[in-house]
Amino acid sequence: MRGAATYEEEAVVSAGGRRRARADDGSLGRAVTRARDGDEAAFGLVYREVQPMLLGYVRGLVGDDADDVAAEAWHDIVRDLGAFHGDGSAFRGWAATIARHRALDHLRRIGSRPRTTALDGVAAEPAAAPDCAGVALENLSTARALAMIAALPPDQAEAVLLRVVIGLSGPAAAEVLGKRPGAVRTAAHRGLRRLAQQLAHARGAEDPETAAPDAPGHDDDREA
């Protein structure tokens, strides 16, 4: 019998699309090191790799003001780059933290409440399969993926954004949010499960004769 995570992955992959290539963390880390030493070409590589995911994350937090907020984040990244030390994964987490601070500052300035909510009160739940997030959303167009994430509950939305769009591990995403890793994993798991179900239903509506049957373990969410 197939597990729920396997079914989710197959349902999402069948929606079609193309996974965006992502540089490995070693290559990104080396480019960051060269950029820190003043190599402008290396900084261009870093920007081209990180900007799309950073912009997607910020758009999930502030909507149409994402371009301006991301530009503010890059100003801070450039200013503080000399103090950064770490590999590509650490850089993505560091950049995401800066972007999140700029996004929350922006929301405070305009008097809007942030999309994010506290995660620590979420009940424990098994974590999703390691790369279920990447399969779920990287196979979709950016616009469609962000629209689907935006429809999730806020805590799930930001956890998925960090796990999928930025590509952080569970502990790294928790560090960005200042929350417990278990709470962030739970929120990401629930969000990914919803997304996989939505994609499976959408595919079934387009081609009901070939839609996959319901998998065990996919009852409707009963969270408050």
C-alpha positions as CSV (number, residue, x, y, z in Angstrom):
1,M,0.0,0.0,0.0
2,R,1.4,3.4,-0.9
3,G,2.0,5.9,1.9
4,A,0.3,9.3,2.0
5,A,3.5,11.1,1.2
6,T,4.1,9.0,-1.9
7,Y,0.6,9.7,-3.1
8,E,1.0,13.5,-2.5
9,E,4.2,13.5,-4.5
10,E,2.7,11.6,-7.4
11,A,-0.4,13.8,-7.5
12,V,1.7,16.9,-7.6
13,V,4.2,15.6,-10.2
14,S,1.3,14.6,-12.5
15,A,0.1,18.3,-12.5
16,G,3.0,18.9,-14.9
17,G,5.4,21.8,-15.2
18,R,9.1,22.1,-14.9
19,R,11.3,22.2,-11.8
20,R,13.5,25.3,-11.6
21,A,17.2,24.4,-11.5
22,R,18.9,25.5,-8.3
23,A,22.6,25.8,-7.9
24,D,24.1,23.5,-5.3
25,D,25.0,25.1,-2.0
26,G,28.7,24.6,-2.5
27,S,28.7,26.6,-5.7
28,L,26.6,29.3,-4.2
29,G,28.8,29.5,-1.1
30,R,31.9,29.9,-3.2
31,A,30.3,32.6,-5.2
32,V,29.2,34.4,-2.0
33,T,32.8,34.2,-0.7
34,R,34.1,35.7,-3.9
35,A,31.4,38.4,-3.8
36,R,32.4,39.2,-0.2
37,D,35.9,39.8,-1.5
38,G,34.7,42.3,-4.0
39,D,34.2,40.1,-7.1
40,E,31.3,41.9,-8.9
41,A,30.8,39.0,-11.4
42,A,30.4,36.6,-8.5
43,F,27.9,38.9,-6.8
44,G,25.9,38.9,-10.1
45,L,25.8,35.1,-9.9
46,V,24.6,35.2,-6.3
47,Y,21.9,37.7,-7.1
48,R,20.6,35.8,-10.1
49,E,20.4,32.6,-8.1
50,V,18.9,34.0,-4.9
51,Q,16.7,36.9,-6.1
52,P,13.9,34.8,-7.7
53,M,13.4,32.8,-4.5
54,L,13.8,35.8,-2.3
55,L,11.3,37.8,-4.3
56,G,8.8,34.9,-4.2
57,Y,9.1,34.6,-0.4
58,V,8.6,38.4,0.0
59,R,5.7,38.4,-2.3
60,G,4.0,35.8,-0.1
61,L,4.4,38.2,2.8
62,V,3.6,41.7,1.3
63,G,2.0,41.0,-2.0
64,D,2.4,43.6,-4.7
65,D,5.0,45.6,-2.8
66,A,7.4,42.7,-3.0
67,D,9.8,44.4,-5.5
68,D,10.4,47.4,-3.3
69,V,10.8,45.3,-0.1
70,A,13.2,42.9,-1.9
71,A,15.3,45.9,-3.0
72,E,15.5,47.1,0.6
73,A,16.6,43.6,1.6
74,W,19.4,43.5,-1.0
75,H,20.6,46.9,0.2
76,D,21.0,45.4,3.6
77,I,22.6,42.2,2.2
78,V,25.2,44.2,0.3
79,R,25.9,46.4,3.3
80,D,26.4,43.5,5.7
81,L,27.9,40.9,3.3
82,G,31.4,41.4,4.7
83,A,30.2,40.0,8.1
84,F,28.6,36.9,6.6
85,H,30.4,33.6,6.8
86,G,28.8,30.3,5.7
87,D,27.9,28.1,2.7
88,G,25.1,28.5,0.2
89,S,22.4,27.2,2.5
90,A,23.4,29.5,5.3
91,F,23.4,32.4,2.9
92,R,19.9,31.7,1.8
93,G,18.7,31.5,5.4
94,W,20.6,34.7,6.2
95,A,19.1,36.5,3.2
96,A,15.6,35.2,4.1
97,T,15.9,36.6,7.6
98,I,16.9,40.0,6.3
99,A,14.0,39.9,3.8
100,R,11.6,38.9,6.5
101,H,12.6,41.8,8.7
102,R,12.2,44.3,5.9
103,A,8.8,42.8,5.0
104,L,7.6,43.1,8.6
105,D,9.0,46.7,8.8
106,H,7.0,47.5,5.6
107,L,3.8,46.1,6.9
108,R,4.2,48.1,10.1
109,R,4.8,51.3,8.1
110,I,1.6,50.8,6.1
111,G,-0.4,49.7,9.2
112,S,-1.1,46.2,7.8
113,R,-1.0,43.1,9.8
114,P,1.7,40.5,8.7
115,R,0.5,37.3,7.2
116,T,2.5,35.3,9.7
117,T,1.1,33.9,12.9
118,A,2.6,32.2,15.9
119,L,3.5,28.5,15.3
120,D,4.4,27.3,18.7
121,G,0.8,26.3,19.7
122,V,0.4,23.9,16.7
123,A,-0.2,20.4,17.8
124,A,2.5,17.8,17.0
125,E,2.1,16.0,13.7
126,P,4.4,13.7,11.6
127,A,6.7,15.7,9.3
128,A,6.3,15.5,5.6
129,A,8.7,13.5,3.4
130,P,12.0,15.5,3.0
131,D,11.5,16.8,-0.6
132,C,7.7,16.7,-0.8
133,A,7.8,20.5,-0.7
134,G,10.1,20.8,-3.7
135,V,8.1,18.4,-5.8
136,A,4.8,20.1,-4.8
137,L,5.6,23.6,-6.0
138,E,8.8,23.7,-8.1
139,N,6.9,21.8,-10.8
140,L,4.4,24.7,-11.1
141,S,4.7,28.1,-12.6
142,T,5.8,30.7,-10.1
143,A,2.6,32.7,-10.4
144,R,0.4,29.6,-9.8
145,A,2.5,28.3,-7.0
146,L,2.5,31.6,-5.1
147,A,-1.2,32.0,-5.6
148,M,-1.8,28.5,-4.1
149,I,0.5,29.2,-1.2
150,A,-1.2,32.6,-0.5
151,A,-4.5,30.7,0.0
152,L,-3.1,28.6,2.8
153,P,-3.5,29.6,6.5
154,P,-0.7,32.1,7.3
155,D,1.4,29.9,9.5
156,Q,1.4,27.2,6.8
157,A,2.0,29.7,4.0
158,E,5.2,31.1,5.5
159,A,6.5,27.7,6.5
160,V,6.0,26.4,2.9
161,L,7.5,29.6,1.4
162,L,10.7,29.1,3.4
163,R,10.9,25.3,2.8
164,V,10.1,25.4,-0.9
165,V,10.7,28.8,-2.4
166,I,13.8,29.6,-0.4
167,G,14.7,25.9,-0.1
168,L,15.6,25.9,3.6
169,S,15.7,22.8,5.8
170,G,13.2,22.6,8.6
171,P,15.7,23.7,11.3
172,A,16.9,26.6,9.1
173,A,13.3,27.7,8.4
174,A,12.6,27.6,12.2
175,E,15.7,29.8,12.8
176,V,14.4,32.4,10.4
177,L,11.0,32.4,12.1
178,G,12.4,32.2,15.6
179,K,10.2,29.2,16.3
180,R,10.5,25.6,17.3
181,P,11.6,23.3,14.4
182,G,8.7,20.8,15.2
183,A,6.1,23.6,15.0
184,V,7.5,24.7,11.6
185,R,7.7,21.2,10.3
186,T,4.1,20.6,11.3
187,A,2.9,23.8,9.6
188,A,4.8,22.9,6.4
189,H,3.4,19.4,6.5
190,R,-0.1,20.6,6.7
191,G,0.4,23.2,4.0
192,L,2.0,20.7,1.6
193,R,-0.8,18.2,2.2
194,R,-3.4,20.8,1.3
195,L,-1.5,21.7,-1.8
196,A,-1.1,18.1,-2.9
197,Q,-4.8,17.5,-2.4
198,Q,-5.7,20.7,-4.3
199,L,-3.5,19.6,-7.2
200,A,-5.0,16.1,-7.2
201,H,-8.5,17.5,-7.3
202,A,-7.6,20.0,-10.0
203,R,-6.2,17.2,-12.2
204,G,-9.3,15.1,-11.5
205,A,-11.5,17.9,-12.6
206,E,-9.6,18.2,-15.9
207,D,-9.5,14.5,-16.5
208,P,-11.9,12.7,-14.2
209,E,-11.5,9.3,-15.9
210,T,-7.8,9.1,-15.1
211,A,-7.8,10.8,-11.7
212,A,-6.1,8.8,-9.0
213,P,-8.3,7.3,-6.3
214,D,-8.3,8.8,-2.8
215,A,-5.3,7.7,-0.8
216,P,-5.5,6.5,2.8
217,G,-4.6,9.1,5.4
218,H,-6.0,12.0,3.4
219,D,-9.0,12.9,5.5
220,D,-10.0,16.6,5.6
221,D,-8.0,18.6,8.0
222,R,-9.6,18.8,11.4
223,E,-7.4,21.5,12.9
224,A,-9.1,24.5,14.5
